[in-house]
Amino acid sequence: MTQHQTKDQILNQTTRQHWMSVMAKSSAETLIALSDKYVNSHPFETIRAAEVGLTQVRGRMGGTGSQFNVGDMTITRCVVRSPEGHYGHSYIMGRNKDHATRAATLDAMLQDQIHQSLLMEKIIQPLAQDLAIKKVQKADTVAQTKVNFFTLVRGED
């Protein structure tokens, strides 16, 4: 925490990072379906229309070693402004402009205390639960293919 940040600002930043992460990782179809009735009635000004670009992906050997370039990845970003003056941002993996626009719109709405609790309950929490279930299912699938290597002691006396 820096000298100029309060605990509320840190909490709000962490909460915002959570909902932005959930929206970015969720499927576009599910995000749009869950949010249609909440977003369609609100006018938003497009600051930066959804646009596709590239970013460099970096990795570490063993998760802790030296960094290396894995390759490029496409991302779509978007920025909107709500009538209340909140700026919504999104960065989405892939080329789905509708996904990026909806995530930015919801980011702006979620910053408004009037909409935040309802949207968290009706959109973000179900998406987060869905992501958690998919993560467990993927871990189970991977665990089924796990191979345990061990060294046999040879019986030579």
N, C-alpha and C positions, 0 to 999 in steps of 0.2 A: 504494500500500500504506500503510495507516494504521499508527500506532505499535503497535497491539495485534494486528495480523494478522501471522501468520507466512507464509512462502512456501507451506507445505503447505495452509494455509487458503485462500489465493488459488487454488492449483491445484485444490483440491477444489471451490471455488465455481465456477471456470471449467468444470470437468468436469460438475458438476451442471447448470449453465446449458445446456451442450451437450445432455445427455440429455433435459432438460425441453423444449428447443426441438425436438429431433428428434421426441419423442413428440407434441408439440402440432401439428406440421406434417404428421405422417404420417396416412394414412387410418385411421379407427377399425377397419375390418374387418381390415386387415393387422396393426395393433398387437395387437388382441385375439387373432387367430389365432396370432401368433408367441408370445404370452405365456401362453396358456391353461394349458399344462401346468406352468408355473412358479408361477403365482399361485393357482390354485384350491385348493391344499393349505394355504395360509397364511390364518389368521384375522386380520382387521383390524378395528379399531374405527373407526367413522365419527365423525369430529369435526364436520365440516360436510358434510352430504349434497350431492350434485351439484345445483347450482341454476343457473338461467339468469338472466342479467342483461344490462345494456347498458354499454358503455364508449364514451367519446368518442374518435374517431380524429382525429388532427391531422396535418397535412402541412406542407411548406415549398415555396414557389415555387422551382422549379429545384433542389430538394434542399438549398439553402443559404439561401434567402431568409426572409422573414417567415413566421411560423407562421399557419396558418388552420385552421378546423374543417372537416374533410372530411365528417363525419357520424357517425352512431352505428353500432355493430357489436354483435351479440349475442355473448356469451361464456358459457361454462359453467365453473364452478369447483368444486373439491372438496378436502377435507382429510381424510386418514385417519391413523391411528397404528398402527404395527406392534407386535407383542408385545414387540419389543426396545426400544420407545420412540421409534423414528424417526417423524417426521411427514412425510408425503408430501403435496405440494401440486400442483395442476394448474390451469391456465387454458387452455381450449380455445376456439378460434374456432368459433362456431356453437352449436347446441342439443343436442349429443349427450352425454347424461348418462353413458352406458356408457363412452364414450371418456374423459371427464374422470375417472371413477372408476378406470378401469384405469391411466391415466397417474399418478394420485396414488398408487395402490397400488404401481406399479413404482418411483416416485420414493422411496417409503419403503424398498422392498427394496434399491434400488441404493445407498442410504446405508450399508447393512450390508456390511462387507468380505467376509463369507462368501458373499454372493450376487452381489456387484458384477461380478467378472470374467466369470462365466458369463452373466449377463444382458447385459452389454455386448457379449459375443461373439455371443450367440444372438438378441438382440432389437435393441439400439441400433445396432450396426454394419450389419446388413442394412437397417434402416430408413433410416439415413443414406445408404447406397449407393443405395437406391431413390430417395430425395429428390434426390440428386446427378444421377442419370440423368434424372429428370423435369425438372430445372432445365436440363440441356443440351438436352433435346428441345424444351423451350419456347423456349429461346434460338434454336435452329435454325429453329423455326417462325416466330418473330418476325423473324429475319434475312431470311427468304424474302420478307417483305412490306416490307422496308426500301426507302425511296425516297431516293435521293441527289439533292439539289437543287444546281444550280450555275448560275452566270450565264454566259450566252453573250456573247461580245464581238461586237457588230454590225459588219459589214463596211463601214461608211460611211467614206469617206475625205474 
